[in-house]
Amino acid sequence: MFTHAKAITSTAIYPLTNQGWENFRASLTEAERNWLRLNQFKGKAGQSCLLPDAHGGLSKVLVVYDASEGTRWALAGLADTLPAGGYHLECGWNAEERSEAAIGWGLGCYKFNAFRQAENKTPPSLYAGVNTARAEAFIQAVALVRDLVNQPANHMMPQHLAAAAERLANEHSAAFSQLVGDELLQHHYPAVHAVGRASAHAPRMLEINWGESAHPLLTLVGKGVCFDTGGLDIKPSQYMRLMKKDMGGAAHVLGLAKLIMQLQLPVRLRVLIPAVDNAIAGDAFRPGDILATRAGKQVEVDNTDAEGRLILCDALAAAAEQQPDLIVDFATLTGAARVALGTEIPVFFSNNRGVTANLQSVAETSHELIWNLPLHKPYFEQLKSQFADFTNSGGSYGGAITAALFLNEFVPESIPWAHFDVMAWNNRSRPGRPIGGEAMGLFAVYRYFESIYQFKE
């Protein structure tokens, strides 16, 4: 994927912006310009072209990228299309821009081949001109998220998710523990147990702890619904088809945890993942049931397909008990968030104005769009119950907000908290971002963590 020394025979890649193309075009020979015309290369963003030398070999590679997106995806379309061999960059990019381009190059090489024969193809290697250790950490973290989400549900039930979390913990000398089945009741996770009890795959609470006790406590919580039938309020088949991705929140926090541990961010990290299979069986929880929660609040089940918030509420309550410096959760929680902003923009909420402003700010510096929606408390009225403290599902409007307001009931106002509602899936293929499982918000959130923790001791 990468080479740490520039080979004598490596081929130059020239990344160009739309504006820079015309100036560069003037430096080409007439033969090269003729070749570009023949290949209908017009210098538009997303285009690339391989220029031959006089002996029929490869002379240089041109690629035009959209400067407004930064350099992360500038080379992503090349990594899987160039012939084997060594390549280097010929451009005026600084070290950060080169590192970002290396991330895109690496993610452009990503393929999920766990269940099919991989192509016997030697990938090209890039000399980026910088130390690629940071880029490789991001590539591995994103690949971990994608791999977990892409796994079919029969290979990614709660016990498999637990095994993946334990492997990650072992790789970084972190502590891993889990509560399984009825242990959840003994240790006061009643809502997690209720949602997962009907499945042959026992529900679990997974936990990872890492870092030095003197550092600030950062707690990540991820929704781990390994498959979601919708429960007794069963989903139509077209909406159930992709529900293997409903553990995408868990995948995201494991990807972030990998980044934090690999890049040695000075925090004390705690990861909590409630892992369940929302199955239909004789012991499945029902509409109208009133469920106990770890926080002592009673929740009436309005809809069994709003199960993610039920397992998250126990995990968030447990997270708050240690009074962390910050709680961040990720969840594939609502279709309403997708209706509001589409499938490619993560929605986030926060109970803290400073966290909101800083997250929105890093969206620009990280070149990853995330967008804030309000915790509009008057909408909580939609969750009113005649028989319990509140219900788990509101009306047909503002569904992402009412889901966030539900979770907000389990996080004290004194603890800064951010909630990310993500798709975790690419519906279309773009350079470096194939159809399938995807990490969304990871670059922005990690940049935010660095901004507040990098120099804290």
C-alpha positions in Angstrom: 0.0 0.0 0.0 2.8 2.4 1.0 6.5 2.5 0.5 8.8 4.5 2.9 11.4 5.3 0.2 11.0 6.7 -3.2 11.9 4.1 -5.8 14.2 5.1 -8.7 11.6 3.8 -11.2 8.5 5.1 -9.5 5.9 6.9 -11.6 4.9 10.5 -10.8 1.2 11.2 -9.9 0.2 14.8 -10.5 -2.9 15.8 -8.5 -4.5 18.9 -10.0 -7.4 21.2 -9.2 -9.7 22.5 -11.8 -7.9 25.8 -11.7 -4.5 24.3 -11.8 -5.2 22.1 -14.8 -4.9 24.8 -17.5 -1.5 25.9 -16.2 -0.3 22.3 -16.1 -1.6 21.6 -19.5 0.7 24.2 -21.0 3.7 22.3 -19.7 2.8 19.1 -21.5 4.2 18.1 -24.9 2.0 18.2 -28.0 2.0 14.3 -28.0 0.7 14.3 -24.4 -2.0 16.8 -25.2 -3.1 14.7 -28.2 -3.2 11.6 -26.0 -5.4 13.5 -23.4 -7.8 14.7 -26.2 -8.0 11.1 -27.5 -9.0 9.9 -24.0 -11.5 12.8 -23.6 -9.6 14.1 -20.6 -10.9 17.6 -20.0 -9.5 18.4 -16.6 -12.7 18.0 -14.7 -12.8 16.9 -11.0 -12.9 13.1 -10.8 -11.1 12.5 -14.0 -7.7 10.7 -14.3 -5.5 9.7 -17.1 -2.3 7.6 -17.6 0.2 9.1 -20.0 2.5 6.7 -21.9 6.2 7.3 -22.5 8.0 6.9 -25.8 8.5 3.2 -25.2 5.0 2.3 -24.4 5.5 2.4 -20.6 3.9 4.6 -18.1 5.2 8.2 -18.0 2.9 10.0 -15.5 -0.5 9.9 -14.0 -2.8 12.9 -13.9 -5.8 13.2 -11.5 -8.1 16.1 -11.0 -9.8 16.6 -7.6 -12.2 18.9 -6.0 -10.2 21.3 -3.8 -13.3 22.1 -1.7 -13.2 18.5 -0.3 -9.5 18.7 0.7 -7.1 16.1 -0.4 -8.4 13.0 1.4 -10.2 11.6 -1.6 -7.9 13.1 -4.3 -6.1 9.8 -5.0 -8.8 7.4 -3.8 -10.0 6.4 -7.2 -6.4 5.6 -8.4 -5.4 3.0 -5.8 -7.6 0.2 -7.3 -7.1 1.1 -10.9 -3.4 1.7 -11.4 -1.1 -1.1 -12.6 1.2 -2.6 -10.0 4.3 -0.7 -9.3 5.7 2.3 -7.3 4.2 5.8 -7.5 5.1 9.1 -5.9 3.5 12.5 -5.6 4.6 15.5 -7.7 2.8 18.4 -6.1 3.1 21.3 -3.6 1.0 19.7 -0.8 2.1 20.1 2.8 2.6 17.2 5.2 -1.0 17.2 6.4 -2.4 17.3 2.9 -0.1 14.4 1.9 -1.2 12.4 5.0 -4.8 13.0 4.2 -4.3 11.8 0.6 -2.6 8.7 1.9 -5.7 7.9 3.9 -7.8 8.1 0.7 -5.3 6.0 -1.2 -5.5 3.3 1.5 -9.3 3.4 1.7 -9.3 3.2 -2.1 -7.7 -0.3 -1.7 -10.4 -1.5 0.7 -12.4 -4.5 -0.3 -14.6 -6.8 1.8 -13.7 -10.3 0.5 -14.5 -12.4 3.6 -17.0 -14.5 1.6 -15.6 -14.6 -1.9 -12.3 -15.3 -3.6 -10.1 -12.3 -3.6 -8.5 -11.2 -6.8 -4.9 -12.3 -7.1 -3.7 -8.8 -7.9 -0.6 -6.9 -6.6 -1.7 -3.5 -5.5 0.3 -0.3 -6.4 2.4 1.3 -3.7 2.6 5.0 -2.9 5.5 7.0 -1.6 3.6 9.9 0.0 6.6 11.9 1.1 5.5 11.8 4.8 5.4 9.3 7.7 2.2 7.4 7.0 1.8 5.9 10.5 -1.1 8.3 11.3 -2.7 7.7 7.9 -2.4 3.9 8.4 -4.1 4.3 11.8 -7.1 6.0 10.2 -7.2 3.4 7.4 -7.3 0.6 9.9 -9.9 2.2 12.0 -12.2 2.9 9.1 -11.6 -0.6 7.7 -12.5 -2.1 11.1 -15.9 -0.2 11.1 -16.6 -1.3 7.5 -15.6 -5.0 8.1 -17.9 -5.2 11.2 -20.9 -3.6 9.5 -20.4 -5.7 6.3 -20.5 -9.0 8.1 -23.8 -10.8 7.6 -25.8 -11.2 10.7 -25.2 -15.0 10.9 -21.5 -14.1 11.4 -22.1 -11.0 13.6 -24.4 -11.9 16.5 -23.7 -10.5 20.0 -21.1 -13.2 20.7 -19.2 -12.4 17.5 -19.3 -8.7 18.3 -18.0 -9.5 21.8 -15.1 -11.5 20.2 -14.2 -8.5 18.0 -14.2 -6.2 20.9 -12.0 -8.6 22.9 -9.5 -8.9 20.0 -9.3 -5.1 19.8 -8.7 -4.9 23.6 -6.0 -7.5 23.5 -4.2 -5.8 20.6 -3.8 -2.7 22.7 -3.4 -4.2 26.2 -6.8 -2.9 27.3 -9.1 -4.7 29.7 -12.2 -6.4 28.3 -15.2 -7.7 30.2 -18.8 -8.7 29.4 -22.1 -9.6 31.0 -24.1 -12.3 29.3 -27.8 -13.2 29.5 -29.3 -13.2 33.0 -26.1 -11.6 34.3 -27.6 -8.4 32.8 -30.4 -8.6 35.4 -28.0 -9.3 38.2 -25.9 -6.2 37.3 -28.9 -3.9 36.6 -29.2 -3.7 32.8 -32.9 -4.7 32.6 -33.7 -2.9 29.3 -30.8 -4.5 27.5 -32.0 -7.9 28.7 -35.6 -7.2 27.8 -34.8 -6.3 24.2 -32.4 -9.3 23.6 -33.9 -12.0 25.7 -36.0 -13.6 22.9 -33.0 -14.5 20.8 -31.1 -17.7 20.8 -28.0 -15.4 20.9 -27.8 -14.1 24.4 -27.8 -10.3 24.9 -24.6 -8.8 26.4 -23.0 -5.7 27.8 -19.5 -5.3 26.5 -16.9 -3.1 28.1 -13.3 -2.0 27.3 -11.1 0.0 29.6 -7.8 1.5 28.6 -5.4 4.3 29.6 -3.9 5.9 32.7 -6.1 6.8 35.7 -4.7 10.4 35.8 -6.1 11.2 32.4 -9.6 12.5 31.7 -12.3 9.8 31.4 -13.8 9.6 27.9 -16.7 7.2 27.6 -17.9 5.9 24.2 -21.3 4.1 23.9 -22.3 2.2 20.8 -25.6 0.7 19.8 -25.0 -3.0 19.1 -28.3 -4.4 17.6 -26.7 -7.1 15.6 -29.9 -7.7 13.6 -33.2 -5.9 13.9 -36.4 -7.6 12.8 -38.4 -4.7 14.3 -39.5 -7.2 17.0 -43.3 -7.8 17.2 -43.8 -4.5 15.3 -42.0 -6.3 12.5 -40.3 -4.4 9.7 -41.5 -4.8 6.1 -38.9 -6.9 4.2 -37.5 -4.1 2.2 -36.6 -2.2 5.4 -35.3 -5.4 7.2 -32.9 -6.2 4.3 -30.0 -4.0 5.6 -30.6 -4.5 9.3 -27.3 -6.3 9.7 -25.9 -2.7 9.8 -27.9 -1.9 13.0 -24.8 -2.6 15.0 -23.1 0.2 13.2 -22.9 2.4 16.3 -20.9 -0.3 18.1 -18.7 -0.6 15.1 -18.1 3.2 15.1 -17.0 3.3 18.8 -14.7 0.3 18.3 -13.1 2.1 15.3 -12.7 5.3 17.4 -11.3 3.2 20.3 -8.8 1.7 17.9 -7.7 5.2 16.8 -7.5 6.5 20.4 -5.4 3.6 21.6 -3.2 3.3 18.5 -2.4 7.0 18.4 -2.0 7.1 22.2 -4.5 9.9 22.9 -4.0 10.9 26.6 -7.4 9.9 27.9 -8.7 7.1 30.1 -11.0 5.4 27.7 -14.2 3.4 28.6 -16.2 1.8 25.8 -19.7 0.4 26.5 -21.6 -1.6 23.9 -25.0 -3.2 24.6 -25.2 -6.0 22.1 -28.5 -7.7 21.3 -30.4 -9.5 18.5 -34.0 -8.0 18.3 -35.7 -11.3 17.5 -39.3 -12.5 17.4 -40.1 -15.4 19.7 -42.4 -16.4 22.5 -40.5 -14.3 25.0 -40.1 -11.2 22.9 -41.0 -7.9 24.6 -44.3 -6.5 23.4 -46.0 -3.2 22.5 -47.6 -1.9 25.8 -45.0 -3.6 28.0 -43.5 -1.3 30.7 -39.8 -1.9 31.1 -37.5 -1.0 34.0 -34.3 0.8 33.2 -30.9 1.1 35.0 -31.7 4.7 35.9 -34.9 3.6 37.7 -37.2 5.2 35.1 -40.1 3.1 33.7 -40.6 3.1 29.9 -43.8 2.1 28.2 -43.1 0.3 24.9 -45.0 2.1 22.1 -43.0 0.4 19.4 -40.7 -2.6 19.6 -38.9 -1.3 16.5 -37.6 1.6 18.7 -35.4 -0.8 20.5 -32.0 0.9 20.0 -32.8 3.7 22.5 -33.9 1.1 25.0 -30.5 -0.6 25.1 -28.7 2.7 24.9 -30.5 4.1 27.9 -29.1 1.5 30.2 -25.6 1.9 28.8 -25.8 5.7 29.0 -26.9 5.5 32.6 -23.9 3.2 33.4 -21.6 5.6 31.6 -22.8 8.5 33.7 -22.2 6.8 37.0 -18.5 7.3 36.7 -18.9 11.0 36.0 -16.8 11.1 32.8 -15.3 14.2 31.3 -17.4 13.5 28.1 -19.8 10.9 26.8 -20.2 10.3 23.1 -22.6 7.7 21.7 -23.1 6.4 18.1 -26.2 4.7 16.9 -28.0 3.8 13.7 -31.0 5.2 15.5 -33.7 6.8 13.3 -34.9 6.9 9.7 -36.0 10.4 10.5 -32.4 11.6 10.6 -31.9 10.2 7.1 -35.1 11.9 5.9 -33.8 15.2 7.3 -30.2 15.1 6.0 -30.0 12.2 3.7 -27.9 9.1 4.1 -24.4 10.6 4.0 -24.5 13.3 6.6 -24.3 12.2 10.3 -26.7 14.0 12.6 -25.6 14.9 16.1 -27.2 16.3 19.2 -25.6 17.6 22.4 -26.6 18.8 25.8 -23.6 21.3 25.9 -23.3 24.4 23.8 -19.5 24.3 23.8 -19.4 20.7 22.6 -21.9 21.6 19.9 -19.9 24.6 18.7 -16.6 22.7 18.7 -18.0 19.7 16.9 -19.5 21.9 14.2 -16.2 23.7 13.9 -14.1 20.6 13.4 -16.4 19.5 10.6 -14.6 22.1 8.5 -11.1 21.4 9.5 -11.6 17.6 9.2 -13.3 17.9 5.8 -16.1 15.7 7.1 -19.6 17.1 7.2 -21.6 16.5 10.4 -24.6 18.5 11.3 -26.3 19.5 14.6 -30.0 19.2 15.3 -31.6 20.8 18.4 -32.6 19.0 21.6 -35.9 20.8 21.4 -37.4 19.9 24.8 -41.0 20.9 24.0 -41.1 17.9 21.6 -40.7 15.6 24.7 -44.4 15.9 25.0 -44.7 13.3 22.2 -43.2 10.7 24.6 -45.8 11.2 27.3 -47.3 8.0 28.8 -50.4 7.5 30.8 -48.9 4.5 32.7 -45.1 5.0 32.9 -42.6 7.8 33.1 -42.6 8.1 29.3 -42.8 6.0 26.1 -40.0 4.8 23.8 -41.4 6.4 20.6 -43.2 9.6 19.8 -45.3 10.8 17.0 -44.5 10.9 13.2 -42.7 14.2 13.3 -39.2 15.1 14.5 -38.4 11.5 15.1 -34.6 12.0 15.3 -35.2 14.8 17.9 -37.6 12.8 20.1 -35.2 9.8 20.0 -32.4 12.1 21.2 -34.7 13.6 23.9 -35.4 10.0 25.1 -31.6 9.4 25.5 -31.2 12.8 27.1 -33.3 11.6 30.0 -30.5 9.2 31.0 -27.6 11.6 30.9 -27.3 14.2 33.7 -27.0 17.8 32.5 -23.7 18.2 34.3 -22.0 15.7 32.0 -21.2 16.9 28.5 -22.7 14.4 26.0 -23.0 14.1 22.2 -25.2 11.7 20.4 -24.5 10.7 16.8 -27.3 9.3 14.6 -25.6 7.7 11.6 -26.5 5.6 8.5 -23.3 3.5 8.7 -23.8 2.5 5.1 -22.9 3.9 1.6 -25.9 3.6 -0.8 -23.7 4.6 -3.7 -20.1 4.0 -4.6 -17.6 6.9 -4.7 -13.7 6.8 -4.8 -12.5 5.3 -1.6 -16.1 4.8 -0.4 -17.7 1.7 -1.9 -21.2 0.6 -1.4 -21.5 -1.1 2.0 -20.6 -0.4 5.6 -19.1 3.0 6.3 -17.5 5.0 9.1 -19.4 8.4 9.4 -18.2 11.2 11.6 -15.1 9.3 12.7 -12.6 11.9 11.2 -14.5 14.9 12.7 -15.0 13.3 16.2 -11.4 12.2 16.5 -10.2 15.6 15.5 -12.5 17.0 18.2 -11.0 14.6 20.8 -7.5 15.7 19.8 -8.4 19.4 20.1 -9.5 19.0 23.7 -7.3 16.2 25.0 -4.0 16.2 23.1 -2.2 18.5 25.5 -4.0 17.8 28.6 -2.2 15.9 31.4 
